[in-house]
């Protein structure tokens, strides 16, 4: 499977743009949402920090 260098560079650029513009922000938003939800849910079960 030989791909000419010009089409290979074009494919690499498309993959890079997809990763940086779409995938990284979506994954980071999901990560922050999951972390926030887990903190919120743990405070429902145990109460806010410092209460004791």
PyMOL commands that set and color helices and strands:
alter all, ss='L'
color gray80, all
select helices_A, chain A and resi 5-46
alter helices_A, ss='H'
color red, helices_A
deselect
rebuild
show_as cartoon
